[in-house]
Amino acid sequence: MGRIFFEKNTWFPKRRYFALPPGCVSNGLGGTKVDFSKRLGILYLGSVSYANAGFDHFLEFAEKNKEEYAFFVLSGDNRAAEMTKNKDHIIVDRVEHSKIAEYITENNIFLGFHSRPRNEYDDITFPIKALDFIGFHLPFVTDRHKPICELLGNEYELFTNISEFEETDKVIKEISNEDKYSKVTFLLEQVASRNSYIKRYESIF
């Protein structure tokens, strides 16, 4: 971000800067297993009003797959209910952060939907929603944002073109079994552990 800032604002005197690595709170689901014999839930987390949130991609994907999955939106954004009006296949809720893991388990949610499309800004920052999903050890589909790719590595199986719904659905189906799903959740658990806030604090000070 510092590099881009100084490249875009050549009139501004250059100063020293350093990259602050990502940090996340590990809110792991405690080994709770998804019940693949029941209807699986997909979760959208966070703001819906931000122009680059990609919430329209989530709504369209939900419309196309409403017979197969249950869809949930957890958001403090007051427009969430308005934007999902007359969409009975989408449940909108607002819960405390400390209760999200419990909510995920109760609703058999097995996947997060990170719908934010790529742009220059998002390729130099760590999306908070992605870090939340990692903290919950909840697999999530996402575009190949550079910071997320660097964080999760090439072995992560849920990178996709989020606006290509057939591709995204294919990626989701490939991990919709206990063996492959466990592999992804284990990877996220390791990533969350390596990037905990306490480790970030220790590395800085």
N, C-alpha and C positions, 0 to 999 in steps of 0.2 A: 504494500500500500504506500509506503514511504517512497519507493522508487517511482511508482506511477505518479504520485503527487508532484514530485520534483520534475519529472519529465513533462507533465502537463502545465506546470506553472514555472516556467524558466526564469521569470522575473523575481521569484521568491528565493531569498538566500538559502543555499543548501545547508542542511544541518545533519548531524548524525542521527541515525535511527536504527532500530533493530526489530526483528520480527518476534512478536509475542506468540508462542505456540498455543494451540487450542487447549482448553481445559473443559472437563465435564464432571458432573456429579454422577457417581455410579449409583443408579437407582434400580439395579438389576431385579429381575422378576423372581428371584429366589428359586430358580430351577423349575418353576411352574411350566408344565408342558401344555402345548396347544393340543386341543382335541381335534384331530383332522377328520374324525368321523362326523363332526358337526359343521354347521355353517361357519365359515371363517370371516373374521372381521378385518377391515382395512381402515386405518386411521389417518385423518388429516389433522395436523397440530399447528396451532398458531393463527396469526392474522390472516384475514381474507380480503381486506380492503387495499392492502399495499399493491400498487400497480404491477409489480414484478413478482407477486406471490405465486402466480400460476394457478390460482384457485379454480379458474375456468377449466383447466386441464383435469383437475380432480373431479369437478362436476360432470364433465363429459364422459370421463372414464366410468364414473359411478352409474351414469345413465345407461351406458352400453353393457354394464356387467351387473346390474341390480338383481338379476335372477340368480346369480352365482354367489355373490359376496354380500355381507352386511357392511354398510359404510357409516363411519362415525367422524364427527368434527368436534374437536375440543378447542375452543377458542374463547378468548375474552373480548373479542371484537363484536360489538353490538350488531354489526351488519350480517353476521353469520346466519342468524335465523331468517332475516329478510331475503338473503341470497339463496336460501334453500327452501323457500316457501313453495308449497305444493309438490315438494320432492319427498314423498313419504318413505322412500328407500334410504334416506340419509337422516341419521339421528344427530342432533346438535346438542352439546352439553358444555357446561363450564364447571370444572372441578379444581380444587387446590392441587398445586404441583405435587405435594406429598401423597396425593390420592390417585395419581395417574396410573401408577403400576397396578394398583388394585383394580382400577377401572378396566385396564387392558386385560387383566386376567378374567374378570367377571364377564366380559363381553367376547371372549375367545378371539381377541384381536391378535393376528399373527404378523401383521405387516404395517409399516408406515408408508405414507405416500408423500415424498418430498417433491413437490411440483414446480419448484422455482426454476425457471429456465436460465441458461447460462448467458452471462454478459461479462464485460470487462471487470465490473465491480465484483461480481460474484466469483470471479476466478482469482481474486486476491484476498478474499475474506472467507472465514469459516461460518457457514450458515448455522445459526443457533438451533434451528429445528433439527438439523442433522446431528448435532452434538447431543441434543435431548434423546433422539432415537438411539444413539450409541450408548448413552448412559442407561437407558432402559434395556439394553441388549435386544432391541426390537429391530429385526431386519427391515430395511426400507428401500424402495425403488427410488432412483435419483439419476439425473443427468450426470455426465462426467465432469463435474466441477473440479478444477485442478486441485484445490486444497483437499477435497474429499477423496480424490484419487490417491493423493500423496499419503493421506491419513490411513486409508483402508487397504491400499495396495492392490495389485493386479488380481489377487485371488478372490476379491469380493465379487459375488456372482449377480448382484442386482443393479448394476449400471445399465441404463437404457436410454433411449431417446424418449423422454417422458411424454412428448406430444404424439408419438406413434403408438397408438393404443394396442394394436395387435402385437407389436414387439414387446410392449410392457406386459401384456397379459401372458405372453409366452414365457417371459423371464419369471413372472410370478408362479406360474404353474410348475416350472422346473424345480422350485424349492418347496412345493406344497406336499412334502412328505417328511416324515420324522427324521430320517437319516440326513438328508441334505439340509433341512432346516436347523438341526442341531449343530451342524458344521458352521453355518453362518452365525448363529447366536454365540457359539464359542469364540469365533473370531472377534465379534463385537465386544464380548466380555474382556478379551485380552487388550483390545484397543482402548477400552474405557479405563482399564487398570493402568495402562501405560501413560494415560493422559489425564489422570485425576488432578483436581485443583491442588491438592496437597503436594503432589510431585512437581507441579508447575511452580508453586510457591518456593519449594526447596531449591529448584533449579535457578531461580532468580536471585534468591537471597542466600 
